[in-house]
Amino acid sequence: MERAGICPICGSVSHLNTCAICGRLVCNRCYDHSRSVCIQCASGGAFFETSSERTGLV
């Protein structure tokens, strides 16, 4: 189900994605599709790497 609305981060009107961490609905520009999180959660340290990513064993 697609949702449209105003992105709370940048204010654009577009289709919205749900952040897996905070639940905020954000536009494609403000959404990190590889992590399924908004850019604020991704850059704010709320996204935690797996132990193999931290040690470079990926």
trRosetta pair geometry for C-beta under 8 A, 3 or more apart (Angstrom, degrees):
i j d omega theta_ij theta_ji phi_ij phi_ji
2 15 5.3 -45 -170 -142 110 117
3 15 6.8 115 74 -160 47 65
3 16 4.7 -48 92 54 101 102
3 25 6.2 -67 102 -150 140 137
4 13 7.3 40 174 175 95 79
4 14 6.8 -113 -141 143 80 22
4 15 5.4 -49 -92 -95 74 51
4 16 6.6 151 -117 -3 20 90
5 13 7.1 -103 149 -141 20 69
5 16 5.4 -17 44 -26 95 137
5 25 6.3 41 61 119 131 136
6 11 6.3 -14 -175 -155 101 46
6 12 7.3 169 -148 86 59 27
6 13 5.5 -34 -92 -93 68 70
7 10 5.1 12 96 48 129 80
7 11 6.2 -59 70 -5 82 11
7 12 5.1 16 22 51 120 74
7 13 7.8 -145 -1 -77 79 23
7 14 6.7 4 -35 39 110 97
7 16 6.7 172 -87 -106 75 98
7 25 7.6 -128 -115 117 56 70
7 26 5.1 60 -144 -149 99 59
7 27 3.9 -62 -68 -14 138 100
7 29 7.7 -26 -100 55 176 95
7 30 5.5 135 -173 22 137 141
8 11 7.9 35 -139 -72 15 51
8 24 6.0 -100 46 -166 131 117
8 25 7.4 95 -3 68 104 68
8 26 6.8 -80 39 -92 79 80
9 24 7.7 90 -40 144 99 141
9 26 5.5 25 5 -129 120 117
9 27 7.6 -127 51 26 104 89
9 30 4.2 146 64 -142 144 153
9 38 6.6 172 -46 -175 142 123
9 39 6.8 109 -165 47 164 105
9 40 6.4 -157 -107 -30 124 114
10 27 6.5 -70 47 35 117 127
10 29 6.3 -12 7 87 160 124
10 30 5.5 -161 -8 -53 110 126
12 27 5.1 -2 73 -41 113 165
12 29 7.0 64 26 31 149 129
14 27 4.4 70 60 -128 124 112
14 28 6.7 -84 129 7 144 90
15 27 7.3 102 71 -133 48 68
15 28 7.0 38 73 -35 91 101
16 25 4.0 37 159 172 139 100
16 26 6.2 128 -151 57 87 15
16 27 6.2 -58 -102 -79 63 46
17 25 7.1 156 70 -153 28 59
17 26 6.0 -35 59 67 80 70
17 27 7.5 69 14 -173 87 9
17 28 6.8 92 -13 -86 121 53
17 31 4.3 58 59 -118 136 162
17 33 7.7 -97 -140 -93 170 76
17 36 7.9 -132 163 -150 122 63
18 23 6.3 -18 -170 -152 98 48
18 24 7.5 159 -149 80 53 33
18 25 5.8 -29 -92 -96 65 68
19 22 4.9 8 98 50 136 80
19 23 6.0 -61 68 -6 86 11
19 24 4.8 23 15 49 127 78
19 25 7.8 -131 -1 -69 81 23
19 26 6.4 49 -45 8 102 115
19 31 7.3 -143 -80 -121 76 88
19 36 7.5 134 -148 145 40 62
19 37 5.1 50 -152 -150 88 53
19 38 4.0 -46 -86 -17 130 94
19 41 5.7 129 -170 5 133 142
20 35 7.7 -133 33 141 124 71
20 36 4.4 52 -22 119 126 106
20 37 5.5 -74 39 -78 88 75
21 37 5.1 30 0 -126 110 114
21 38 7.6 -112 48 25 102 83
21 41 4.3 153 59 -157 141 153
21 46 5.0 107 174 138 158 126
21 47 6.9 -106 -53 -76 145 69
22 37 7.9 85 12 -154 86 90
22 38 6.6 -51 42 24 117 122
22 40 7.6 -17 7 84 152 111
22 41 5.5 -159 -11 -68 109 127
22 46 7.3 16 -44 150 99 167
24 38 5.3 -14 72 -33 118 152
24 40 7.7 22 42 45 156 124
26 30 4.1 -104 173 95 123 114
26 31 5.1 160 93 -62 107 91
26 38 4.6 105 2 -114 153 110
26 39 7.6 -153 155 9 161 82
27 30 5.2 75 56 23 76 99
27 31 6.8 -147 97 -11 34 103
28 31 5.6 -68 -136 39 29 112
28 33 7.8 3 -150 -53 80 111
30 38 5.7 1 144 -155 92 89
30 39 5.1 -103 -163 8 61 112
30 40 7.8 8 -176 -15 104 85
31 37 7.6 174 -154 96 65 27
31 38 5.9 -51 -102 -108 60 54
31 39 7.1 -95 -66 -32 16 80
32 35 4.5 11 112 40 118 104
32 36 7.4 -56 90 4 76 15
32 37 5.4 -4 52 64 108 73
32 38 7.3 101 10 179 84 7
32 39 6.1 123 -36 -84 96 61
32 42 4.6 80 -6 -65 150 156
33 36 7.0 27 -158 -76 34 51
35 42 5.7 127 66 -103 152 112
35 47 5.6 -6 -175 -134 146 145
37 41 4.4 -106 175 85 119 123
37 42 5.0 146 94 -57 116 88
37 46 7.3 -177 -167 91 146 108
37 47 5.5 -157 33 -79 165 116
38 41 5.1 89 58 12 79 99
38 42 6.9 -148 95 -5 38 93
39 42 5.4 -55 -138 42 35 114
39 43 5.9 18 166 -7 70 112
40 43 6.4 -62 -138 46 24 96
40 44 5.6 17 164 -18 63 124
40 46 8.0 31 121 16 68 131
41 44 5.9 -61 -127 42 24 108
41 46 4.1 -72 -159 66 79 132
41 47 6.0 99 138 -42 86 88
42 46 7.5 -54 -52 57 20 89
42 47 5.1 16 -119 -12 52 140
49 53 3.9 -117 -180 85 115 128
49 54 5.2 141 97 -53 125 82
50 53 4.9 97 54 4 74 101
50 54 7.3 -141 95 -5 40 87
51 54 5.7 -54 -150 35 37 113
51 55 6.4 18 159 -6 68 110
52 55 6.1 -64 -142 46 30 99
52 57 4.4 -90 -156 72 83 103
52 58 5.4 114 133 -67 101 74
53 56 7.7 38 -176 -72 29 29
53 57 8.0 -87 -56 49 20 69
53 58 5.4 27 -96 -42 62 131
